[in-house]
Amino acid sequence: MKTQNYNSNNERILIAVILGFMTFILAILISMAFQFNIVQNLVMSWVMTTVYAIVGFLITAKPVFERRDNFIVQEVVKEKPILHIVPDVRKEIQFQTIDNPIVEVVEKPVEKRTYIEVPVVKEKIVYKEKPRKKLNIPKYKFVGSSESKTYHKRNCRFSKLIKRKYKISNNSESYFKKKKFKKCKICFVNKK
């Protein structure tokens, strides 16, 4: 009885697989015959896949009712409950020792290591900086701009805005007057 069911189930699955291949080939042939565009191909493949899924389900599903000798018998599958045997943990487990001729016991002398505590002396390391050489950077009284042709006193706020490539420095005001630079109106205010 069980072998017949097993064979019939395999036959049903084989028929469903063959039906799937035939559906695939039929979809390709219909698409080529009617020259469908992409949207029409998608709709056709969706419809054919749905039909195939329904037919395949009906083919592979087990019958609920079987006819035997003019009687209708309903299949009822009863599963036996599975008993789980849990070992009692409270019992003591006894170990059996086995003498193994392959394993040899070798006794080695134990080396005794002695550790000596050495006091750690923390030394305070003091670094002394070498005296730096003073840079001899001259401080000029006047700063001028070759771009705007104006000159300022060294501490003028506009003298600090001059870009390095346009900056000209000198100690004499006459240097800038000879080169026809204008005086800054902020630093050189006429005191009355």
C-alpha positions as CSV (number, residue, x, y, z in Angstrom):
1,M,0.0,0.0,0.0
2,K,2.8,2.4,1.0
3,T,4.9,1.6,-2.1
4,Q,1.9,2.3,-4.4
5,N,1.5,5.7,-2.7
6,Y,5.2,6.4,-3.0
7,N,5.3,5.5,-6.7
8,S,2.1,7.5,-7.4
9,N,3.5,10.6,-5.6
10,N,6.7,10.4,-7.7
11,E,4.7,10.0,-10.9
12,R,2.6,13.1,-10.0
13,I,5.7,15.2,-9.3
14,L,7.2,14.0,-12.6
15,I,4.0,15.0,-14.5
16,A,4.0,18.4,-12.8
17,V,7.7,19.0,-13.8
18,I,7.0,18.0,-17.4
19,L,3.9,20.2,-17.4
20,G,6.1,23.1,-16.3
21,F,8.6,22.6,-19.1
22,M,5.8,22.4,-21.6
23,T,4.3,25.7,-20.2
24,F,7.7,27.4,-20.6
25,I,8.1,26.2,-24.2
26,L,4.4,27.2,-25.0
27,A,5.1,30.7,-23.6
28,I,8.1,31.1,-25.9
29,L,6.2,29.9,-28.9
30,I,3.2,32.2,-28.3
31,S,5.6,35.2,-27.7
32,M,7.4,34.5,-31.0
33,A,4.2,33.8,-33.0
34,F,2.3,37.0,-31.9
35,Q,5.5,39.2,-31.6
36,F,4.6,40.5,-28.1
37,N,6.4,43.5,-26.6
38,I,7.8,43.4,-23.1
39,V,4.6,44.3,-21.2
40,Q,2.6,41.8,-23.2
41,N,5.2,39.1,-22.5
42,L,5.1,39.8,-18.8
43,V,1.3,39.7,-18.6
44,M,1.2,36.4,-20.6
45,S,4.0,34.8,-18.4
46,W,2.1,35.9,-15.3
47,V,-1.1,34.3,-16.5
48,M,0.6,31.1,-17.6
49,T,2.5,30.8,-14.3
50,T,-0.6,31.2,-12.3
51,V,-2.4,28.5,-14.4
52,Y,0.6,26.2,-14.1
53,A,0.7,26.7,-10.3
54,I,-3.0,25.8,-9.9
55,V,-2.8,22.7,-12.1
56,G,0.5,21.6,-10.6
57,F,-1.0,21.9,-7.1
58,L,-4.0,19.9,-8.1
59,I,-1.8,17.2,-9.7
60,T,0.6,16.8,-6.8
61,A,-1.9,17.1,-3.9
62,K,-2.8,13.9,-2.1
63,P,-6.4,12.9,-2.5
64,V,-8.5,13.3,0.6
65,F,-10.9,10.6,-0.3
66,E,-10.0,7.2,-2.0
67,R,-12.3,4.7,-3.4
68,R,-11.8,1.1,-2.3
69,D,-14.2,-1.6,-3.2
70,N,-17.1,0.7,-3.7
71,F,-16.6,2.3,-0.3
72,I,-15.5,5.9,0.3
73,V,-12.7,5.9,2.9
74,Q,-11.3,9.1,4.3
75,E,-7.6,9.1,4.9
76,V,-6.7,10.0,8.4
77,V,-3.1,10.2,9.4
78,K,-2.4,9.8,13.1
79,E,1.1,10.5,14.3
80,K,2.4,8.7,17.4
81,P,3.6,11.0,20.1
82,I,7.4,11.1,20.4
83,L,8.6,10.4,23.9
84,H,11.7,12.2,25.0
85,I,13.8,10.3,27.5
86,V,15.7,12.8,29.7
87,P,18.4,11.3,31.8
88,D,18.3,11.9,35.5
89,V,21.0,14.5,36.2
90,R,21.1,13.9,40.0
91,K,22.7,10.5,39.7
92,E,26.4,10.4,40.0
93,I,28.3,9.4,37.0
94,Q,30.9,6.7,37.5
95,F,34.0,6.7,35.4
96,Q,35.9,3.7,34.5
97,T,39.6,3.9,34.2
98,I,41.2,2.0,31.4
99,D,44.9,1.2,31.3
100,N,46.2,2.2,27.9
101,P,49.5,0.6,26.9
102,I,50.2,3.2,24.3
103,V,50.3,6.1,26.8
104,E,53.5,6.2,28.9
105,V,53.8,8.2,32.1
106,V,57.1,10.1,32.1
107,E,58.2,11.8,35.3
108,K,60.3,14.9,34.8
109,P,62.0,16.8,37.6
110,V,60.2,20.1,38.3
111,E,62.4,23.1,38.0
112,K,62.0,25.5,40.8
113,R,62.2,29.1,39.8
114,T,62.9,31.7,42.3
115,Y,61.9,35.2,41.9
116,I,63.8,38.0,43.5
117,E,62.1,41.3,44.2
118,V,64.1,44.2,42.9
119,P,63.1,47.6,44.2
120,V,62.2,49.9,41.5
121,V,63.8,53.3,41.8
122,K,61.9,56.1,40.1
123,E,64.3,58.7,38.9
124,K,63.0,62.1,38.0
125,I,64.5,63.0,34.7
126,V,64.9,66.7,34.1
127,Y,65.4,68.0,30.7
128,K,67.1,71.3,30.3
129,E,66.4,73.3,27.2
130,K,69.4,74.6,25.4
131,P,69.4,78.3,25.2
132,R,68.1,79.3,21.8
133,K,69.8,81.8,19.7
134,K,67.9,85.0,19.3
135,L,66.9,85.6,15.8
136,N,68.0,88.9,14.4
137,I,64.8,90.1,12.8
138,P,64.9,93.8,12.1
139,K,61.9,95.9,13.0
140,Y,61.2,98.5,10.5
141,K,59.4,101.7,11.3
142,F,57.5,101.9,8.0
143,V,55.7,99.3,5.8
144,G,54.6,100.0,2.2
145,S,52.5,98.3,-0.4
146,S,53.9,98.1,-4.0
147,E,50.4,97.3,-5.2
148,S,48.5,100.4,-3.8
149,K,51.6,102.6,-3.6
150,T,50.8,103.7,0.0
151,Y,53.0,103.4,3.2
152,H,52.0,103.0,6.8
153,K,53.6,103.0,10.3
154,R,54.6,99.6,11.5
155,N,51.8,99.3,14.1
156,C,49.0,100.6,11.7
157,R,46.1,98.1,11.3
158,F,46.2,98.4,7.5
159,S,50.0,97.5,7.4
160,K,49.1,94.1,8.7
161,L,46.7,93.5,5.8
162,I,49.4,93.9,3.1
163,K,50.2,90.6,1.4
164,R,53.8,89.4,1.7
165,K,54.5,89.6,-2.0
166,Y,53.6,93.3,-2.1
167,K,55.2,94.3,1.3
168,I,58.1,96.7,1.3
169,S,59.8,97.6,4.6
170,N,62.2,100.4,5.5
171,N,63.2,102.7,8.4
172,S,63.2,106.0,6.6
173,E,60.1,107.9,5.4
174,S,62.2,109.6,2.7
175,Y,62.7,106.2,1.0
176,F,58.9,106.0,0.3
177,K,58.6,109.7,-0.6
178,K,61.4,109.2,-3.3
179,K,59.4,106.3,-4.8
180,K,56.3,108.5,-4.8
181,F,54.3,106.5,-2.2
182,K,51.3,108.2,-0.5
183,K,50.9,108.5,3.2
184,C,48.2,106.4,5.0
185,K,45.4,108.7,6.1
186,I,44.9,106.7,9.3
187,C,48.4,106.5,10.7
188,F,49.6,109.9,9.6
189,V,47.0,112.2,11.1
190,N,47.9,115.9,11.2
191,K,48.0,116.9,14.8
192,K,47.0,120.5,15.3
